[in-house]
Amino acid sequence: MSWTRALPVVVAIVALAGCAREAPVPIPGGPDVRFAHPVSVTEVVHLSRAGVEPDVIVRKMNLSGIVYNLNEEQYERIRAHGVTPRVIDYMRATYDQAIAKYPNLAKDEYLVCWYLGWDGAWYGGGPLGFHPACR
């Protein structure tokens, strides 16, 4: 085989070797810790409009560990945009369960333990839960 024919093969092998990834670092908490991306209210609306089954949407939200802190007006708005009562009930339950577990969250009048999403909704928790100071 001549060098002119072998050179592209050698370059491809070297390039592919450079793309090899290291093994993922183990995450503290083991497999029970949630690590899905945060599911925004906007994404919930889009999934609902696309006809995704409510139980699938709820499962996706559950995997993310997000707590939804919406007001009644926001719930009415997403209901009007096609989000089902099943999904809304789940969203409300995330807040109720968080308050039951961490009562200080209900007293957080300045929303220190919550973050404002790009879509105007307040979120908390996530894969690793609330900050220890918020518990």
Protein Blocks (a to p, Z undefined) as FASTA:
>chain_A
ZZklmmmmmmmmmmmmmmpccdddddehijmbccbdcddfklmmmmmmnopafklmmmmm
mmnopacdddfklmmmmmmnopafklmmmmmmmmmmmmmmmmmlmmmmnommbccdfkop
aceeijnopafklZZ
